[in-house]
């Protein structure tokens, strides 16, 4: 069914993107996995699949599947009270 939808619609509904947290989450990175990303208009925007602290960037980063409407680099999303920015991969 999923393959048929991709074939007839031309692309999947979500794509893997990098996510950079603006502030440090109070919960450990492992607890962010599975968290639902929401748009500023409170629409479902995706889900986090992995997260960790990046010493190079000095911030918590994550990977997640983001809906096509929110793929543009720099798009701001919410994970609860936390602000998250969409980033192209690899992280720079």
N, C-alpha and C positions, 0 to 999 in steps of 0.2 A: 504494500500500500504506500509506504513512504517513497519507495523508488518510483512508483507510478506518478505520485504527486510531483516529485522533482522533475520527472520527464515531461509532464504536461504543463507545469507552471514555469519551468525553465531554471529554477534555482531553489535551494533550500531556504526555509524561513529564517534561519539563524546562521551566524558565522562565528568562528572562534576569534576572539579579540583579547588584547591585553587590557588590564584595568589597573589604574593607579589611584590609590586612596589619597585624598587631600590631607587628611589628618590620621593620626595613629589610632586604630581601633582599640577599644578597651578589652575586647575578647581576643583570645589567641587566634592566630591565622587559621588553624585547623577548624575552628568553630564557624568560620565564614563560609566554608564549603557548603554548597546547596542553598545559599542565601539568594533570595529573589531580588533582582535589580528592578527598580521602578524609574520611570521617566519623571521629569519635573511636573508633568501633568498627571502623575500617579497611574500611568499605564504600565502594564507588565513589559519589561524591556529585555529580560534574559535571566540567566542563572550563573552563579559562580561555580566553577569546577575544581579549582585549586587556588591556594593562596600561600604566600610566604613573605618574610621581610627581605628586602633587597638592600644589602650593605652599600652597593654601588650607587643606588638612587637615594638611599636614606629614607625610604618609604615602604609601606606594605604594598605589594603588587599581587595581582591575581590573573588567572585565565578564566574566561567564561564565554558561554554562547550568548551572543547579543542579537536581538531581532534586527532585521535589515533596516528598519526606519531609524535606528540609533547607531549605525556603524561608523559614522564620520568621526575621525580623530578629534579629540577634545570635547566630544559630547559629554555633558554632565548627567550622571545618573545617581540615584540614591539607593543605598542599602540600609534600610531603617533610617537612622539619623545621620549616617555617614555619607559624605559626598565622594563619588568615584568618577574618574575621567577615563573615557575610552582611549586606548592607545593602539597604534599599529604594532605588529610584532616584527622583529625582535624589539624588546624594550631598549630605549636609547638613552 
